[in-house]
Amino acid sequence: MAVIHRTTLTPTKLELLTSWLPAQPWYEGGGRPELTKAGGFRLDDPRGEVGMEFMVVTDVSGDRPVSYHVPLTYRGAPLEGAGHALVGTAEHGVLGRRWIYDGTHDPVLVAQLHALFVGDAEAQDQSVSDTPDPSVTRSFTGTAAPTPIRPAAVARAPHATDIVVSADNSADDTADDTADDTVDAAADGGRGGRLTLRVIRVLRPGEADVADALGHVTAGWRLPDGTDVRGVFAAITDASR
């Protein structure tokens, strides 16, 4: 269970993202963003070591507001080999120095997002400890098998607003399954092949057009005018098709 501390974070998440977002290939703005927090949810790390937040921020600097989905992980030490995915470091008022990463490059978040799809994890409230968030819904039409799944390297999707994270569940997978890189559940659509978890970066209200999707994670956020909307945050597809 993740514990949400009522304390300070210096610099704040919005301050870190204001510097980080313009360097991302899917950023649609033309300059320095003006960000507001617009929604999101959390997932728990079964080991209790890594904080995970699926954060929505809205940039109001342009002609129209744009809402971005930014999965983040919070660690007490650097994640080896993930320097390219570091959003920044911050001082937490209770936990001390935290290393904050783009969660699509963090194997713990990838594994738990996969677990959410297959029903082995439950979305948690973004701001309250030990409180499920029933507004976050998921669907999956494949079958779950008790086979380890190892997240592969993150690859940039053809569409600039997506990041594709592939997980190879094929029978000839010979990767070294370390504890932090595996989860004891696999979603293979009943075919034992290769899956793709697609994280939608630029959110649009309504259904995302993801061809051949085996499932979706859908959640809500709030527009600057106060309107509550919902959309697809992530989708899972069969990459072997």
C-alpha positions in Angstrom: 0.0 0.0 0.0 1.3 3.4 -0.9 1.2 6.0 1.8 0.3 9.5 0.7 2.2 12.0 2.9 0.9 15.5 3.5 4.2 17.3 3.1 6.3 19.3 0.7 8.2 18.3 -2.5 10.9 20.7 -3.7 10.8 21.4 -6.6 7.2 20.5 -7.1 6.1 18.0 -9.7 4.6 20.7 -11.9 7.8 22.6 -11.7 9.8 19.6 -12.9 7.3 18.8 -15.7 7.4 22.4 -16.9 11.1 21.9 -17.7 10.7 18.3 -18.9 7.7 18.4 -21.2 9.0 20.7 -23.9 11.8 18.2 -24.7 9.4 15.4 -25.4 8.5 14.5 -29.0 4.8 14.4 -28.3 4.6 17.8 -26.7 2.3 20.0 -28.8 3.1 23.4 -27.3 5.4 25.9 -28.8 7.2 27.2 -25.8 7.2 27.1 -22.0 4.1 25.3 -20.7 1.8 26.7 -18.1 0.6 23.6 -16.2 -2.2 22.8 -13.9 -2.9 19.4 -12.3 -6.0 17.9 -13.9 -6.4 14.4 -12.5 -5.0 10.9 -12.4 -4.7 7.8 -10.3 -2.0 5.6 -8.6 -1.0 2.0 -8.5 0.7 0.2 -5.6 4.0 -1.5 -5.8 3.6 -5.0 -4.2 7.1 -4.6 -2.7 6.2 -1.1 -1.3 9.4 0.5 -2.7 8.3 2.4 -5.8 5.7 5.1 -5.9 3.6 5.1 -9.1 1.3 7.9 -10.3 -0.5 8.3 -13.6 -0.8 12.1 -13.6 -2.7 14.4 -15.9 -1.5 17.9 -16.4 -3.1 20.5 -18.7 -1.1 23.1 -20.5 -2.9 26.4 -20.9 -0.2 28.3 -22.6 -1.4 28.0 -26.1 -4.5 28.8 -28.1 -6.3 25.8 -26.7 -5.6 23.7 -23.5 -3.9 20.4 -24.0 -4.0 17.6 -21.4 -1.0 15.3 -21.1 -0.9 11.9 -19.4 2.4 11.5 -17.6 3.1 8.3 -15.7 5.7 8.9 -13.0 7.6 6.7 -10.6 9.2 7.9 -7.4 12.3 6.1 -6.1 14.6 6.4 -3.2 17.7 5.7 -5.3 18.5 6.0 -9.0 17.1 3.4 -11.3 20.1 1.7 -13.0 20.2 2.3 -16.8 17.3 4.8 -16.8 19.2 8.1 -16.7 17.6 9.0 -20.0 14.1 8.8 -18.4 14.9 10.9 -15.4 12.4 13.7 -15.0 14.3 15.2 -12.1 15.1 14.9 -8.4 13.2 16.5 -5.6 13.4 16.7 -1.8 10.4 15.1 -0.1 9.6 16.5 3.3 9.3 13.0 4.9 11.2 10.6 2.6 14.1 12.8 1.6 15.7 12.8 -1.9 13.4 11.2 -4.6 14.4 10.3 -8.1 11.4 10.8 -10.4 11.2 9.0 -13.7 9.1 8.8 -16.8 7.2 5.7 -15.7 7.0 4.1 -19.2 10.7 3.3 -18.8 10.4 1.9 -15.3 9.8 -1.9 -15.2 7.9 -1.8 -12.0 5.3 0.5 -13.4 5.1 -1.4 -16.7 4.5 -4.7 -14.7 1.8 -3.1 -12.6 0.0 -1.5 -15.5 -0.1 -4.9 -17.1 -1.5 -6.3 -13.9 -4.2 -3.6 -13.9 -5.2 -4.7 -17.4 -5.6 -8.4 -16.4 -7.3 -7.6 -13.1 -4.4 -8.4 -10.7 -4.0 -4.8 -9.6 -6.5 -2.1 -8.6 -6.3 1.6 -9.3 -5.9 3.8 -6.2 -7.0 7.3 -5.4 -4.4 9.8 -6.4 -4.4 11.7 -3.1 -5.7 9.4 -0.4 -3.9 6.4 1.0 -5.4 2.9 0.8 -8.4 4.0 -1.2 -9.4 2.3 -4.4 -10.5 4.6 -7.3 -13.6 2.9 -8.9 -13.8 5.6 -11.6 -10.8 4.0 -13.3 -12.1 1.2 -15.4 -10.3 -1.5 -17.4 -11.2 -4.0 -20.0 -9.3 -7.0 -21.4 -10.5 -9.7 -23.8 -7.5 -12.0 -23.6 -6.8 -14.7 -21.0 -4.3 -14.4 -18.2 -1.8 -17.2 -17.7 0.6 -17.8 -14.8 3.6 -17.1 -17.0 6.3 -14.5 -16.1 6.2 -11.4 -18.2 9.3 -9.3 -18.7 9.0 -5.7 -20.0 11.2 -5.1 -23.0 12.8 -1.8 -24.0 10.6 1.1 -24.6 10.2 2.0 -28.3 8.7 5.1 -29.7 5.4 4.5 -31.4 4.8 5.7 -35.0 2.2 8.2 -33.6 4.0 10.9 -31.7 1.4 11.0 -28.8 2.0 7.4 -27.8 4.8 5.4 -26.2 4.8 1.7 -26.9 6.1 -0.7 -24.2 6.4 -4.3 -25.4 6.4 -7.3 -23.2 7.6 -10.6 -24.6 5.7 -13.6 -23.3 6.8 -16.0 -26.0 7.8 -19.6 -25.1 11.4 -19.0 -26.2 12.0 -16.0 -24.0 15.4 -16.6 -22.4 15.8 -13.2 -20.6 17.2 -13.2 -17.1 14.1 -12.7 -15.0 15.2 -10.5 -12.1 12.7 -9.9 -9.3 12.1 -6.2 -10.2 11.6 -6.9 -13.9 8.9 -9.7 -13.7 5.4 -10.1 -12.6 3.8 -13.5 -12.2 0.9 -12.9 -14.6 0.8 -12.6 -18.4 -1.8 -11.4 -20.8 -1.3 -13.1 -24.1 -4.7 -12.8 -25.7 -4.8 -16.6 -25.5 -2.0 -16.9 -28.1 1.2 -16.8 -26.0 2.7 -14.1 -28.2 4.0 -10.6 -27.9 1.9 -7.8 -26.4 2.1 -4.1 -26.6 1.1 -1.7 -23.8 0.4 1.6 -25.4 0.3 4.6 -23.1 -1.7 7.5 -24.6 0.3 10.7 -24.0 -2.1 13.4 -25.3 -5.5 12.8 -23.9 -8.7 13.4 -25.8 -12.2 13.0 -24.3 -13.9 9.8 -25.6 -12.5 6.6 -27.0 -8.9 6.5 -28.4 -8.6 5.0 -31.8 -6.3 2.0 -31.1 -6.6 -0.7 -33.8 -7.0 -4.3 -32.7 -7.0 -3.3 -29.0 -7.5 -6.2 -26.6 -8.3 -3.8 -23.8 -8.3 -0.3 -22.4 -7.7 1.6 -19.2 -10.1 4.5 -19.0 -10.1 7.3 -16.4 -11.2 10.9 -15.9 -9.7 14.4 -15.7 -11.0 17.9 -15.4 -10.7 20.6 -18.1 -9.8 24.2 -17.3 -13.5 25.3 -17.5 -14.4 22.7 -14.8 -15.9 20.1 -17.2 -15.2 16.5 -16.1 -14.3 14.3 -19.0 -13.1 10.7 -19.5 -10.8 9.1 -22.0 -8.4 6.2 -22.7 -5.1 6.4 -20.8 -3.7 3.1 -22.1 -4.5 0.2 -24.4 -3.1 -3.3 -24.9 -2.7 -4.9 -28.3 -1.4 -8.2 -29.7 1.8 -7.2 -31.5 2.1 -10.6 -33.1 -0.8 -9.9 -35.4 
